[in-house]
């Protein structure tokens, strides 16, 4: 990435860890990062990284030549991050983060509830295809441990019963 005043120019990169790491560091202006996991989703690649005590993700578009173009980087202090990723004409709910005995999640998008299984990896990425490609808002997230006990609600009142 080159920066000239307020203009930023992105360059396609090879699909390998050193190039991805450099791209994220340049795009976000944070360093050093440590890549913990990645997952290909449609024509995109999601990369989970850590920086100091933060977890972040970067979304890359994959071109026909298999090179990657960094289109988004986000990071924060929460151990769990969630978003909707558009890859081609398809949207995916993506949940990623640091696994502290998590087993599954329920996520509401456009009134439809999606169930995600959370891999046992210490740093995980889980995804599911959104049935309505026009929906782009995650309403709430509920996380469950490996014994299926609810451990965290995000944007869902405690008195609201899950179906």
Secondary structure, DSSP 8 states (H G I E B T S, - for coil): -EEETTEEE---B-SSHHHHHHHHHHHHT----EEEEEEEETTEEEEEEEETTEEEEEEEEE-TTS-EEEEEEEEES-SEEEEEEEETTEEEEEEEEE-SSEEEEEEEETTEEEEEE--SSSEEEEEEE-SSTT---EEEEEEEETTS-EEEEESS-TTS---
